[in-house]
Amino acid sequence: MYEPNVVQGCESIVGSLAVMAIIVTALVTMVGLVKPADTVKYCGAIVGIAIVLVLFVSVFVGLWWSMSLWQKAVIVAMGIGIWWMRRGRNRPRKKREEE
């Protein structure tokens, strides 16, 4: 998958979620559950979170595509190693049987 496709897909998902959240905020304001002054804060927070998510994904996708194959392999190996070590810690310990 190419870098622009990943970023564009994430951008469309985040944008759709942000639009739905703004619509819900508008409906709640019309019903009277939220004050109009608070609505501006909520819409600003929604837009800010959407911008941060899109930037976050685009930065990490750009970093991933700029790395060489051996760097990607090392990162994947580190992730598998950390997962394997944490999996062993979560197992319940066997109790010794006392005679």
Summary of the structure (lengths in Angstrom):
residues: 99
radius of gyration: 22.5
end to end distance: 61.0
largest distance: 71.7
contacts: 208
relative contact order: 0.10
helix: 82%
strand: 0%
